[in-house]
Amino acid sequence: AQSVTQPDIHITVSEGASLELRCNYSYGATPYLFWYVQSPGQGLQLLLKYFSGDTLVQGIKGFEAEFKRSQSSFNLRKPSVHWSDAAEYFCAVGARGSTLGRLYFGRGTQLTVWP
Amino acid sequence: KAGVTQTPRYLIKTRGQQVTLSCSPISGHRSVSWYQQTPGQGLQFLFEYFSETQRNKGNFPGRFSGRQFSNSRSEMNVSTLELGDSALYLCASSLARGQGNTEAFFGQGTRLTVV
């Protein structure tokens, strides 16, 4: 069965520090991979996505993620965090060859940024 | 280009009542999916509609239903509301079903509170 694990429930970093949010997935084949961000009371905004090709993908707001097939991971990174990055981050997988309408989400990582 | 629009944004209902939530996808998008988000269970897939047909369904009781109209707008209905149905309900639209290199765009959600 498909599943997504985000091992860190809550991460706190100082503004300007680097950030890495972890995501591991369980899937029978290479899935589509996504990172979404959610601010309080809001919907989900797509940060970046991986479908195929280069395993290092760039997204919005200076985020990037690297797909590592051997580790079934898709970790999100940012070299220098801004206070406005404080939000909840969700990793998600979608099945290839099937509808993109069904995504499997991790439980999320809450990011706090200290000034 | 308008995003995904969900109405209403907030709802308060009494146990036993029923409720209908609405979602207008991005113009040209034909796939609409619904998700329930709660602190305890996270983001859970409810169902997906494409071309007015339910294509995929998550593990929810029959009290949860939905439909899609010819203009791709979608509604979901929850009958005989329970306290545990209190959640943020998110709608997502995507360009087409089973198409690679696309993505799901989320609305801001409807916050349902059952009292």
Interface residues (C-beta under 8 A of the other chain):
Chain A: Y32 F34 Y36 G41 Q42 G43 L44 Q45 L46 K49 F51 S52 F90 G94 R96 G97 S98 T99 L100 G101 R102 L103 Y104 F105 G106 R107 G108
Chain B: V4 Q6 S31 V32 S33 Y35 G42 L43 F45 E48 F50 R55 N56 G58 L90 A92 S94 R97 G98 Q99 G100 N101 T102 E103 A104 F105 F106 G107 Q108 G109 R111
